[in-house]
Amino acid sequence: MAQEGSVTAIAHAIQLAVAPVFLVSGIAAFLAVLTNRLGRIIDRARALGASAASPSSAETQQELHVLTRRARLVNRSIALATSSALLIATLIVILFVGAFLTLDVAPPVGILFVAALLALIGALLAFLQEVRLATSTLRLHDGQRSDSGRAG
């Protein structure tokens, strides 16, 4: 009879872990987008340095500065999104440990979930800043810079 109770507790822990697992999957997709953007930023910076007639020109230096800022924002977003996924994974482990040992894990689970969501919010905000920076420096067909997405 005790074994049946522990199986029920584990089954319940699995049910509770389903939503956080989907969240981790979403974060993984978000990380794929971020790493792709970082790769494009790096490729653009390398191409700019290699193909510029004068790599030390003011325009080239300005674009490299913007690319550096964008790369830092993407790196920050990647770090925060990864932290969020790690916190959620820890939360899932604690759920299972609590089910196995029949412990009240509600306080640490709540704290971890809030911390994970705060890290995810930070990652999304950094991503938003990077996108706004990218669009504010977007060159239009006529060679003018766009003012439509300028941040602050």
N, C-alpha and C positions, 0 to 999 in steps of 0.2 A: 504494500500500500504506500509506503514512503517513497518507493521508486516511482510510482505513478505520479505522486505529487511533484517530484523533482522534474519529471519529464514535462509535466504541465507548466512548471515554472520556466523551463528552457524554451518550450514552445511559445510561451507568452513573451519571453525575452526576444525571441526571433521576430515575433510580430512587432514588438516595439522598435526593433532595429531596422525594419524595412524602410521607414521614412528617412532616417539618417543615411542609409545606404544610397537611396535615390539622390539625396543631397550631395553626397560624395561623387556620384556619377555626374551630376550637373557641374560640380566644381572641376572635375577632370576635363569635361568638354570646354569649360571656360579657360582652363590652363592650356589646352591645345590652341585656342585662339590667341592667348597671350604669347605663347612661345613662337607662334607663327608671326605675330606682329613684331616681336623682338628680332626674329631672324630677318625680316624685311628691313627693319631699321638698320641692322648691322650691315646687310648687303648694300643698302643705299649709301651708307657712310663709306664703305670700302670702295664702291664704284665712284663716288664723288671724289675721293682722294686719289684714285688711280686715273680718272679721266679728265680731271680739271686741268685746264691749260695752266692755271696758276693756283696751286693748292692753297697758297697763302692769301688769295684775294679776299677782300672783305665779304663779298657775297658767299663765297665758299665757306669761310670761317663762320659766318652767321648761320648757314644751313647746318654745318657740323655741330654748332652749339645747340640748335633746336633738336637735332637728332640725338644728341647726348642727353638733353632734358627728357625727351620722349623715352629713351632707353631706361633712364633712371625711374621714370614713372611706371613703365612696364615691369621693371625688376621689382619695384615696391609692390605692385599688384600681384605678381607671381609669388612673392614671399608671403603676403597676407593670405592669398587663396590657398597656398600650400599649408600654412598654419591652420587655416580653417578646416581643411580636410584632415589634418593630423588631430586636431581637437575632436572632430566628429568620430574619427576612428578610435580615439581613446574613450570617448563616450560609449561607443558600441562595446568595447572590451569591458568597461565598467558595468554595463548592463548585464553582460553574461557572467561576470564574476559575481555580481550581486545575486543573480538567479542561482548560481551554483552554491554559493555560501549562504543564501537566504539573508542577505544584508539589506538594510535600507540605504539605497544608493541615490535617492531622490536629490539630496542637496548637491553632491558632486556632478550628477547628470545635468541638473539645471544650470549650474555654474558653467560647465563645459559647453552646453548648448548656447548659452548667451554669449560666451567668449567666442565661440565659432562663428556665430552670426555677426558679432562686432568685427571680427577679422574679415569676414566676407564683405561686409559693408565697406570697410576700408579698402579692400581690393577693388570693389566696384567703383568707388570714388576715385581711386588712383587711375583706373582704366578710363573713366569719364574724363579726367583731366588730360590724359594722353590723347584721347580722341579729339577733344576740343583743341589741343595744341596742334595736332596734325591737320585738322581742318582749317585752323586759323592761318596756317602757313601754306595751304594748298594753292598751287599755281593754276590759274584759269587759262583757257586757250589763248587769251589775248596777252598773256604774260603778266597780268596784274595779280596781286595777292588778294585773297578773299578776306573780307572783313566780317562775313556772316557768322563765323564761329569763334570769334576772338573771346578768350577768357579774360575777365577782369581788366 
